[in-house]
Amino acid sequence: MSKRGDIDERLRRADWLMRPETQRMLALLDGTEGRTRVVGGIVRDTLLELPRDNADIDMATELRPEDVILRAERARLSVYPTGIEHGTVTLRLDTLTAEVTTLRQDVETDGRHAVVQFGTDWTLDARRRDFTLNALYAGMDGTLFDPLLGLEDCLARKVRFIGRPAERIAEDRLRVYRFFRFSASHAGEQFDPDGLAACAAAAGTLGRLAAERVGAEMRRMLALPRIATTLRAMREAEILPLPEAMIRLLHRYERRARRPEYPARLAILMSEIGAGRLRDMWRLSNDDIGTAEAILSVAQLLAEFRLNEAAYRHPGALTDGIEVAATLADWSDAGKLAVVEQLQRLDVPRFPLRGSDLIGVGMTPGPELGATLERLERAWIDSGFTLDRQALLGMARG
């Protein structure tokens, strides 16, 4: 089979394309006439035979948004005008969610927002996208449509801007962050020289980007298997204000962790930057910050060999906490193994006292009761969880 034949076969046999829901939705939007095609990440990753956690689909169409809505409503699909001003309508059919966007071109942009003009020219639509490996379309029958000849870059895992990098960045400055993220996820942390130079030149213009948008890109980047080299490149381009010592810690974490994770990386960053600055810099959620704080707390307790307390206070954060502690304290493999083995031998029971128990022996509610309960809990942890309820009550009375 020819190379192109093999490529088309990858698309034709793709489960997501052959799903009845996908076929029905494409047929509804004139996919049989080539007026609607699947585009972007799911096409790219199918060609590269990469797994995807997200099965949602992006479609491009010649149909105007109001026509997409009318057809979908008549067919009893769920319709959500999620980005109607830019031609995007989200459709849902059973378990399939698809963002359907009318072909368009940018007629005005300030680097954050664009005024678009709808059309039917597929090449113009492709030219307004960010990278050549993302400007690939799949027809309803699995035929690849490649108006900008991006297939070669895709198969070679090259992340190249479409046309002039500076122009693509000027249209949307978030593409600087996307360039680094895709270079990490799809190019093995190899950077197209022209793209890298354009990103460095744009570094001083990124301040107007919303922290939420930057944070969304950084969260996705921090969840990738290998990113330390990418973060160093961003630092050297003056895009990411991280100290070199922090980059070295992240390199150490990647080399030693069995499976690098986003919350653990966040905890490592937090150890230097602090929770408040990290939250503000990327508008991180309270859940993300709380999880990272728990991991960092475990790591700090383990580094002080307070294993009982670490296991008791944050049992769900132990796995990541061990990796972060090993990174921050630069443990040897043998040292890390010794800590793991000790933790595995621990049987952490429930603290046997409550405030009502102290009230039952004559204490009155208030700050003193709380302080006593904390003191007894500390003694119980330090005893290796051996002090029972009666012993703790005796300590309370004393």
N, C-alpha and C positions, 0 to 999 in steps of 0.2 A: 504494500500500500504506500502511496506517495505521502510525503510529509503533510501536504495540505489535506489529503484524504484522511489521514490519521487525526488531524486537528478537527475536521468536521465530525468525525466519528466520536470524538470525545464529547462534543456538544450533543450529538444526536442521542447518545446513550445516557446523558445526564439525567439523574432521577428527578431533579427539580424541574427540568424542561418537559419531561414526559408525564408529569403529574396531570391527572385530568383537570384539576383546578387551573393550572397554568395554561394548558391548551384551551380551556374554555374561555379564560380571560383574554388571551391573545386573539382568539377567533372573534370575540365580542368587539374587539378594537381593530378589526380588519388586519389581523396578523397574517392571514392567508394571502393578502395582497401586498404584504411587506410594509404596511403603513404603521405597524407597531412592532418593535423589537425589544428584546431584553438587552440591557447595557450594563457596563461597569464591573464591579467587583466579582459578582458571581460568575460572569463570563470569563474574566481574567483568571480566577482561581480554578475554574474547571479546566481551562487550557493548560494550566500548570499542574493540574492534578493535586491541588492543595485542599485539605479539609476546611470546611467552614462551619463555625458554630452558629452563625446567623443564616437562616434559610430564606429571609425576606428577599424580595426581588425588586430591582429597579427596571422600569420600562421607559422607552422613549417612543413618542408617537407623533404622527402628523396631525392627529385630531386635536382640535382646540379643547381647552379644559371644560367648557360648558357642554361640549358634545360627549366627552368622556363621562361626565356626571350624568347626563341624560341617559346614555346607553346603560350605564351601570345600574341606575335606579330602576330602569325598565326591566332589567334582568334580575332585580332583587339582590344585588350585591350591596354590602355596606360601603358607604361613601363618606370620606372625611376630606374636606378641602384644606389640607394641612399647609399648603404653600401656594394658594390659588393665585396670588399676585405674581408669582414666578412660573405659573403654569403647572404646578404640581398638585395632583389629587391622589390621595391614598385610598386604595380599594382593598376590600377584604372579602374573600370567598372561602367559606369553611375555615381551614387553618392557614390558608395562603394570604399573606399581606404583600401588596405591591404598591410602590410609589410610581405613579405614571406621570411623566413630565412631557409637555408639548415641546417639540423641537423649537429651539430659540437661539438667539444671539444677543450678546450684551451690546446695548447702544450707549450706555453711560454707566460709569462705576467710580466709586471713590475709594476703592480698596477694601471696603467692608460690605457695601450694598450695591446691587446692580439694577439698572432699569433694562428690561429685556423686551425683545420684539419676537413674537411667535412667527413661525414659518414652516416650510416643508423641506428645507434643504438639509440633508443629513450631514453633508460635509461641513457646513457652517456650524451645525450643532456640535460636531466632533471637535472643531477647532476651538470652541469656547471651554472645553474641558481642560483638566490640569496636566495629566501625563499621558504619553502615548499608550501605555499599557492599560489605561482606563478608558480609552476611546474605541473599544471593541464591542460589537453588537452581535447578537445571535437571533436569527430568524426563528419563526415558529417551528420550522422543520430541522433546526439545528445548524443551518448554514451560517458560517461566519461572514459578517459584513465588517470590513476593515478599511474605512475611507482614508485614513491617514497612514496606512501601512505600519501600524503599531505592533503587529504580530511578532515581528522579529525582535523588537525590544522586549516584549512580554516573555517570549521563550528564552531570551538571553538574560532575563531578570535585570533589565536595565530600567531605572527610573529616570526618564527624561521628560522635561517639560515639552509641551506642544509648542512649536514655533520658538519665539524668543522668550527665554525664561523671565527676563525683567518685565515683559509685557503681561505674562500670565500672573506674575506676582502682583503687579500693579492692579490687576482686576480684583484680586482677593488676596490680601497679605497673609491670610491663614495658610495659604499654599506653602509658605516657608516651612511651617511645622509639618504639613502633610508630606513635603519632600523628604524630610528626615524620617518620619514615621514609615513611609513606604520603603525608603532605602534600608531601614532596619528589618521590616517584615518580609520584603520581597527581593532585596538585592544583596543580602548577606553583609549589610553595613558597608557596601561599596558605594561611592558617591560619584554621580556624573559631574565632571569638573565644571562644566558650564553652569549647571544648576547650583552647585555648591557656591561658586563665585557670585552668582546672582543673589542667593540667599544671604551671603555675607554682606553684600552691598546694600541689601534692604534692611539689615539689622536695626538701624536707627529709626526705622519708620513703623515699627511694630507696636508702638505704645498705644495706638488707638484701638487695637483689637480688644474686644471684650474678653475679660478674664475667663468667663464661662466657656467661650469658644476655644481659647488656648488650653484651658484645663481639660476639655473633652479630648483634645488631641493628645495631651500629655498622659492622661489616664490610659488611653489605648496603647500609647508607646510603652509606658511602664509595665504593661501586662505582657509584653513580648518576651520571648526567650532570651534574646541577646540585644542589649541596647547601650552598654557602657561606651563602646567605641562611638556610637552615634551621639551620645550625650557629650562626649569629649569634642566631637566635631562641632556641635552646637555651641559649646563653650568657646572654642577657638574662633568661631565666627561671631562671637559676642551676642549670641541670641539667647543663651541660657546662663544666668549668673550663678553658676555653681563653682565652688572652689575646687582646685585640682585634687586636694585630699579626698573630697567626696567622690570624685570620679574614680579614684583608686579603690575606695571602699566598695563601690558598685561593681568594679571589675573583679575584686576579690570575691564578692558575693556570687557573681555569675559563675566564676570558676569552681566554686565549692558547693553551691546549692544543688541539690538533686533536680529540683524544678523551680527556677526563679519565679516569684509571684509578685503581683502588684502591691499588695498590702505590706509585704516585707520590705520592698524597695522604698515604699513611702515611709516606713519606720526608720530606715537608714537615713533618708533625707531629713526626717524630723529630728534625728539626733544632732544634726548640725544646724538646721535652719529654724527649728522650733515649730510647734503646731500652729500657732497663730499666723505666722508669716506664710507657712505652707498653705493654710486654708485660704488666705486672702489672695495669694499669688495665682492660684488656679481655681478659686471658688469651689473648693472640695466640699463634699457633703459631710454632715456630722457623723454619719455612719462610717465613711472612709477614715475620717480623722480619729474617731473612737477606736476603730479596729487597729489602726497603726499605733495609737497610743498604748493599747493593750499589749501589742507585740513588743514595742520598745520597753515597756515596763517589765515584761517577762525577761527580755534580753538583759536588762540592767540587773534584775534579781539573780539571774543565772550567772552573770559575770562576777557577782559577789558571792556565788555559790550558796545562795539562799533558795535552794531547790524546793523545799517544802512550801515556802510562801508562793513561789512562782506557780507551782502545780495547783495550789489551793485557790489563788486569786484569779488566775486567767487560764483555766484548763484548755479552752478552745484556741488559745493563742500559742500553745507550747511548741507546736511543730515549726511555725515560722519564727517564733522567739529563739529557738535553738540555733537556727541558721543565722539570724541577725546577731545573736551573742557571739557565735563563732567568728562572724565577720568583724564586728567591732573590737572584740578582744583578741583577734588573730589566734584563735586556738589551733593547735595541731589536730590532725585527724584523730589521733589517739585520745586527745583531751576531749574532743567533741563526743567521741564514742563513749567515753567514761561517763560523761554527763547524761547521755541518752540512756545508758544502762541503769544508772541510778534512778532516773525518772521512771523508767519502766517498772522498777521494783516498788515504787511508791503506791500505796493504797490510801487515797485521800478521802476520809469520811466527811460527813456533814458536821459542822461546828455544833457541839451538843448543848449550847446555851442560847436563850433568847432574852430579850429585855424583860419579858414577863417573869422569867425565872428569878431575876434579880429583884423585881418588885415583890415577888413572893417571899423573899428573905428580908424584907424591910426597907429596901431602897425606894426612893421616890423618883418619879420620872423627871428627867432634866439632863443638863449637860454632864453632871457628875456620873449619872447612870451610863450615859453613852461612853464617857471616858473609861469607866470601869470595864464595860463590855469590850472595848478595844484592847485594853490591857490584858484581859483574860484571853482574848482571841490570839494576841501576840504570844502569850505564854504557851497556849495550846499548840500553835504552829511550831514554836521553838522546841517543844518537847517531842516533836515528830508525831504529833497527833495522839500522844499516849495519855494525856490527862483526860479523865472522864468527867461526867457532869458533877458528880459529888465532890471531886477534888477541886474543880473550878469554883463551885459554890463555896467551898471552904476557904479558898483564896479570896473570894469576894468579901466574905465576912471578916477575914483578917485585915 
